[in-house]
Each structure stands twice: as structure tokens, then as C-alpha cells.
Amino acid sequence: MLGCEPIQMIESGLIKPAQFRGVEINTEIHDLNVKAFPELTFINNDFYRAIADAIHDGDFNPGIVNADFPATPDGAVAYIAKLMSMLTSTASDFLLIVNLILRMRYYTRKDGDHLIKLLNEYPQFRFAWNSGGWELCSDYYEYNGAGETGSRTYMGSFIFVRKDYE
């Protein structure tokens, strides 16, 4: 599958196949991923729950956490805040990439300022931000969505850096 995220990360040298952990809650999509990429590890679970399980098992030391949300900032903000709070308590020195829908039919275009404004309304985010050594890359990547409605959907990737300064 030329151009898909795991292949892009591996071919760019960003990660090795053994480092990849893909999480998909939909069983059918999970099974298709396993069939398409038998050399990679895919987990059939909720994203937050999969990370919590890995932390519990002592198997969580990420370099990159890529949270790909099929949602707008308004729809994903509570989940992002909860995720950042958990990550603040459990890991350091990694990137959190958050992919969101910035524009789609009946949803006017939003930007990074809108996301941060929404996140600041959540105590979990404020805890993470104030105690976690997080930084937000000032620029974010905007791109057209994929699939049948890709030309009408506009996506954005936001990069948060969790750095331990001790």
C-alpha cells in the first residue's frame, strides 16, 4: 500500500518495522491491516486503552505516538486532553502527532488556534501542559483528505513534543 503511514515511516527511516504498533478499534479494518502488513504489529483496541494496557504491561516507551482521529477538533478534544494527561504521567522524550479534520461538509475550516482554545477548556490538558514539559510546534501540516470524499475534506497534523528537561 504505497503512501500509507506505516510504509512512509519505515521507508523514510523514521522507524524500523519492529517498532511499529498500529491500533485500530474496528475489527474488520484491523484484520485487513494484519493481512496487508503481516510483518507489522497491529492491536485491535481503542487507542487510549491500547496505550494504557501497554503501560500496565511495562511495554511502553514511544518515540512517536501518532493519533489519527477521524474527527474534528470539536469532536476529539476531550479524548486528546485525556490522552495527553496519561502520556504526561507515563512517558517522556517523544512526539505526539494528532491528525484531525479541519474542514468537511457542514463544518467550516478551523485552525491550530481553535484546537488550542478548545484544549485549554479541559483540566486534563492544562495538567499535562503545565506539568509535562510539552511544546507545540508552531506550524502544523495541512493536507487534503483521502478516499471518496478526500477533495472535500481538509486535514491537519499537529505535533506536540513531550521533553523531559531534568
Backbone hydrogen bonds in HBPLUS format (Angstrom, degrees):
<---DONOR---> <-ACCEPTOR-->    atom                        ^
c    i                          cat <-CA-CA->   ^        H-A-AA   ^      H-
h    n   atom  resd res      DA  || num        DHA   H-A  angle D-A-AA Bond
n    s   type  num  typ     dist DA aas  dist angle  dist       angle   num
A0004-CYS N   A0001-MET O   3.22 MM   3  5.95 165.0  2.25 140.9 140.6     1
A0008-GLN N   A0004-CYS O   2.94 MM   4  6.15 161.6  1.98 159.0 165.1     2
A0009-MET N   A0005-GLU O   2.97 MM   4  6.15 165.0  1.99 159.7 162.4     3
A0010-ILE N   A0006-PRO O   2.98 MM   4  6.15 159.6  2.02 150.0 155.8     4
A0011-GLU N   A0007-ILE O   2.83 MM   4  5.81 170.7  1.83 155.4 158.4     5
A0012-SER N   A0008-GLN O   3.07 MM   4  5.95 142.0  2.22 137.6 146.8     6
A0014-LEU N   A0009-MET O   3.02 MM   5  5.24 126.5  2.32 160.8 171.4     7
A0015-ILE N   A0009-MET O   3.33 MM   6  5.90 151.0  2.42 127.8 128.0     8
A0013-GLY N   A0010-ILE O   3.02 MM   3  5.25 152.5  2.10 106.1 114.9     9
A0019-GLN N   A0016-LYS O   2.86 MM   3  5.43 152.6  1.94 120.3 128.9    10
A0020-PHE N   A0017-PRO O   3.23 MM   3  5.52 154.1  2.30 108.5 115.7    11
A0022-GLY N   A0041-THR O   2.88 MM  19  6.29 166.9  1.89 154.0 157.0    12
A0043-ILE N   A0022-GLY O   2.64 MM  21  6.01 158.9  1.68 163.6 171.2    13
A0024-GLU N   A0043-ILE O   2.94 MM  19  6.32 161.6  1.98 166.5 171.1    14
A0045-ASN N   A0024-GLU O   3.18 MM  21  5.91 127.3  2.47 109.6 121.1    15
A0030-HIS N   A0026-ASN O   2.89 MM   4  6.09 163.4  1.91 157.3 163.0    16
A0031-ASP N   A0027-THR O   2.90 MM   4  6.07 166.1  1.92 151.9 154.8    17
A0032-LEU N   A0028-GLU O   3.03 MM   4  6.28 151.8  2.11 143.3 151.1    18
A0033-ASN N   A0029-ILE O   2.91 MM   4  6.18 156.6  1.97 152.8 159.1    19
A0034-VAL N   A0030-HIS O   2.96 MM   4  6.28 159.1  2.01 155.5 161.1    20
A0035-LYS N   A0031-ASP O   3.02 MM   4  6.20 157.0  2.07 143.7 149.9    21
A0036-ALA N   A0032-LEU O   2.87 MM   4  6.06 156.2  1.93 148.9 155.5    22
A0037-PHE N   A0033-ASN O   2.83 MM   4  5.87 149.8  1.93 150.4 158.0    23
A0040-LEU N   A0037-PHE O   3.06 MM   3  5.60 166.9  2.08 121.0 125.2    24
A0050-ALA N   A0046-ASP O   2.80 MM   4  5.98 153.1  1.87 156.6 164.8    25
A0051-ILE N   A0047-PHE O   3.12 MM   4  6.42 156.2  2.18 150.2 155.7    26
A0052-ALA N   A0048-TYR O   2.91 MM   4  6.18 163.6  1.94 152.6 157.8    27
A0053-ASP N   A0049-ARG O   2.85 MM   4  6.03 155.5  1.91 147.5 154.0    28
A0054-ALA N   A0050-ALA O   3.01 MM   4  6.21 156.1  2.07 142.1 148.5    29
A0055-ILE N   A0051-ILE O   2.88 MM   4  6.13 155.8  1.94 153.5 160.1    30
A0056-HIS N   A0052-ALA O   2.95 MM   4  6.15 162.2  1.98 147.2 152.2    31
A0057-ASP N   A0053-ASP O   2.90 MM   4  6.14 148.6  2.00 146.4 155.1    32
A0059-ASP N   A0054-ALA O   2.78 MM   5  4.94 152.2  1.86 160.5 156.8    33
A0058-GLY N   A0055-ILE O   3.02 MM   3  5.06 155.1  2.08 103.9 111.7    34
A0095-LEU N   A0063-GLY O   2.97 MM  32  6.33 155.7  2.03 137.6 141.9    35
A0065-VAL N   A0095-LEU O   2.75 MM  30  6.11 155.7  1.80 160.2 168.8    36
A0097-ILE N   A0065-VAL O   2.77 MM  32  6.15 162.4  1.80 158.5 164.7    37
A0067-ALA N   A0097-ILE O   2.70 MM  30  5.93 157.4  1.75 173.1 176.2    38
A0099-ASN N   A0067-ALA O   2.92 MM  32  6.25 167.4  1.93 156.7 159.0    39
A0069-PHE N   A0099-ASN O   2.96 MM  30  5.71 153.9  2.03 146.1 150.4    40
A0101-ILE N   A0071-ALA O   2.83 MM  30  5.57 174.7  1.83 143.7 144.2    41
A0075-GLY N   A0072-THR O   3.04 MM   3  5.14 122.6  2.38  99.5 113.9    42
A0076-ALA N   A0072-THR O   3.00 MM   4  6.16 139.0  2.17 153.4 165.1    43
A0077-VAL N   A0073-PRO O   3.00 MM   4  5.55 135.2  2.21 151.8 155.5    44
A0080-ILE N   A0076-ALA O   2.95 MM   4  6.16 161.1  1.98 160.2 166.5    45
A0081-ALA N   A0077-VAL O   2.97 MM   4  6.12 163.9  1.99 151.1 155.0    46
A0082-LYS N   A0078-ALA O   3.05 MM   4  6.24 160.7  2.09 145.4 150.5    47
A0083-LEU N   A0079-TYR O   2.86 MM   4  6.04 158.6  1.91 149.8 156.3    48
A0084-MET N   A0080-ILE O   2.85 MM   4  6.06 165.3  1.87 155.9 159.3    49
A0085-SER N   A0081-ALA O   3.04 MM   4  6.20 152.1  2.12 144.6 152.1    50
A0086-MET N   A0082-LYS O   3.11 MM   4  6.38 161.3  2.14 149.1 153.2    51
A0087-LEU N   A0083-LEU O   2.90 MM   4  6.14 164.6  1.92 154.3 159.1    52
A0088-THR N   A0084-MET O   2.91 MM   4  5.98 146.3  2.03 142.2 150.7    53
A0089-SER N   A0086-MET O   3.14 MM   3  5.33 127.5  2.43  99.7 112.6    54
A0090-THR N   A0087-LEU O   3.20 MM   3  5.14 151.3  2.29  98.0 106.5    55
A0091-ALA N   A0087-LEU O   3.05 MM   4  5.63 153.3  2.13 154.6 152.2    56
A0093-ASP N   A0162-ARG O   2.65 MM  69  5.28 115.3  2.06 122.8 141.9    57
A0094-PHE N   A0162-ARG O   3.03 MM  68  5.45 144.5  2.16 140.1 150.9    58
A0162-ARG N   A0094-PHE O   2.94 MM  68  5.45 177.4  1.94 170.2 171.0    59
A0096-LEU N   A0160-PHE O   2.76 MM  64  5.00 169.2  1.77 154.9 157.4    60
A0160-PHE N   A0096-LEU O   2.81 MM  64  5.00 175.7  1.81 154.5 155.8    61
A0098-VAL N   A0158-PHE O   2.84 MM  60  5.12 165.5  1.86 152.7 157.5    62
A0158-PHE N   A0098-VAL O   2.85 MM  60  5.12 165.1  1.87 143.9 148.0    63
A0100-LEU N   A0156-GLY O   2.88 MM  56  5.37 160.0  1.92 155.1 161.5    64
A0156-GLY N   A0100-LEU O   2.84 MM  56  5.37 143.7  1.97 153.4 159.5    65
A0102-LEU N   A0154-TYR O   2.62 MM  52  5.39 151.7  1.69 147.9 157.1    66
A0110-LYS N   A0102-LEU O   2.92 MM   8  5.14 142.5  2.07 134.8 146.8    67
A0103-ARG N   A0154-TYR O   3.06 MM  51  4.80 146.2  2.18 138.5 135.8    68
A0154-TYR N   A0103-ARG O   2.74 MM  51  4.80 162.9  1.77 142.1 145.8    69
A0104-MET N   A0107-TYR O   3.32 MM   3  5.23 167.4  2.33 139.3 142.7    70
A0107-TYR N   A0104-MET O   2.92 MM   3  5.23 154.8  1.98 141.3 136.9    71
A0114-HIS N   A0111-ASP O   3.11 MM   3  5.42 124.9  2.42 103.2 116.1    72
A0115-LEU N   A0111-ASP O   3.30 MM   4  6.76 153.8  2.37 146.7 153.6    73
A0116-ILE N   A0112-GLY O   3.03 MM   4  6.34 167.1  2.05 158.0 159.9    74
A0117-LYS N   A0113-ASP O   2.94 MM   4  6.09 158.6  1.99 147.5 153.8    75
A0118-LEU N   A0114-HIS O   3.00 MM   4  6.24 159.4  2.05 149.5 154.6    76
A0119-LEU N   A0115-LEU O   2.85 MM   4  6.12 164.0  1.88 155.0 160.0    77
A0120-ASN N   A0116-ILE O   2.97 MM   4  6.09 157.1  2.03 150.0 154.9    78
A0121-GLU N   A0118-LEU O   3.07 MM   3  5.51 157.9  2.12 111.8 118.9    79
A0122-TYR N   A0119-LEU O   2.96 MM   3  5.65 168.8  1.97 125.4 128.5    80
A0125-PHE N   A0122-TYR O   3.12 MM   3  5.43 122.5  2.46 104.9 117.9    81
A0126-ARG N   A0122-TYR O   3.09 MM   4  6.44 165.8  2.11 155.1 159.2    82
A0127-PHE N   A0123-PRO O   2.83 MM   4  6.00 158.2  1.87 151.8 157.3    83
A0128-ALA N   A0124-GLN O   2.99 MM   4  6.18 165.8  2.01 143.8 147.9    84
A0129-TRP N   A0125-PHE O   2.75 MM   4  5.93 175.2  1.75 164.0 165.1    85
A0130-ASN N   A0126-ARG O   2.91 MM   4  5.87 164.8  1.93 145.5 150.3    86
A0131-SER N   A0127-PHE O   2.97 MM   4  5.91 147.5  2.08 150.2 157.5    87
A0132-GLY N   A0128-ALA O   2.74 MM   4  5.03 132.5  1.97 144.5 151.3    88
A0163-LYS N   A0133-GLY O   3.30 MM  30  5.51 177.4  2.30 132.3 132.8    89
A0135-GLU N   A0161-VAL O   2.85 MM  26  5.09 139.1  2.02 140.0 152.0    90
A0161-VAL N   A0135-GLU O   2.72 MM  26  5.09 164.5  1.74 152.1 157.6    91
A0137-CYS N   A0159-ILE O   2.90 MM  22  5.61 173.0  1.91 172.5 174.7    92
A0141-TYR N   A0157-SER O   3.07 MM  16  5.05 146.1  2.19 146.2 147.1    93
A0157-SER N   A0141-TYR O   2.74 MM  16  5.05 153.6  1.80 146.5 155.7    94
A0143-TYR N   A0155-MET O   3.07 MM  12  5.26 157.9  2.12 129.4 134.3    95
A0155-MET N   A0143-TYR O   2.70 MM  12  5.26 169.9  1.71 177.3 173.6    96
A0145-GLY N   A0153-THR O   2.78 MM   8  5.07 165.5  1.80 146.0 142.3    97
A0150-GLY N   A0147-GLY O   3.18 MM   3  5.09 166.1  2.20 107.4 110.6    98
A0152-ARG N   A0149-THR O   2.95 MM   3  5.54 146.5  2.07 118.0 127.8    99
A0153-THR N   A0150-GLY O   3.24 MM   3  5.08 149.9  2.34  97.1 105.9   100
